[in-house]
């Protein structure tokens, strides 16, 4: 009887519905694509719990995606999604030799993966992605993480987790950038955006502070132009704040953009301002540094050791730093950042490939 082919299964809340969907968890999708390309001898499967919203199995690049269409339902309907995830992994395990279950993040995907890992004695890697590292994560009460290999995207996330967890993170592995793809994007002729922000319009990103920084800058820079790329529930509140502070025409809410368009906007910008109060890694930091931007942020996430990163403690300090950068711009050059290939190499020993 022929030996079953090897496989690796990623358990993820959402995944692109097709190859043009660049905005769905770009850090994770880029890593999965890089792993599949680097290991064509290993079948790569993704269990997508909540998104896409249509239940189906389909091919994405060199990956087989099992979309469960959970649609973020609650209660017993969410339990149904978990049972479908378990059945999907069992089917994969019958046809292949599953070497590793890799779950993102410490929520339902890790809870399901942990049960499957114990049931089938499969190695389990669990990666911290964001606010799941904090003490108010309800899944901490539901699962034990003994036996799983834990990774975090930054030392900040690892330290946050260690403050309240019963065990430390095993490895800090940032998800790297798809630099080969981004290098193909043409550079615009000029940098005509003074300050750029990119992220979801949700409380933790604190774009009210971003707008406050621009308001502080306006007296010294009366023609200042700032853009925020992203969408979310705080859109209307931010629009009102912009009007009340007299910043119409100075701060533009651009909505969600395809990832390639976001990179073009970065290449048009002078300073990247990120006012999030919490970031586990902050993939957008790597994108901004790769685009040649200085980064002004709070002391969160992963930015490597670049001297073009300015970590601040208040919006007032951010305004002072941005003002200095606008008056005396740093030379524009790409900052070396971790790549998807680096991430594939970093995870290989954990997978025991």
GIGI-V776876 format. One record per helix or strand. SS is the DSSP state (H for helix, E for strand). FROM is the first residue (numbers start at 1). TO is the last residue. If there is no record, write none. Layout:
ss=(SS,SS)
from=(FROM,FROM)
to=(TO,TO)
This chain:
ss=(E,H,E,E,E,H,E,H,E,H,H,E,H,E,E,H,E,H,H,E,H,E,H,E,H,E,E,H,E,H)
from=(5,26,43,56,63,76,96,108,123,131,138,149,155,171,177,179,193,203,207,226,235,251,259,269,283,294,309,315,339,340)
to=(14,38,51,60,67,95,104,120,127,133,141,152,162,172,177,182,198,205,218,230,244,255,267,274,290,298,312,327,339,351)
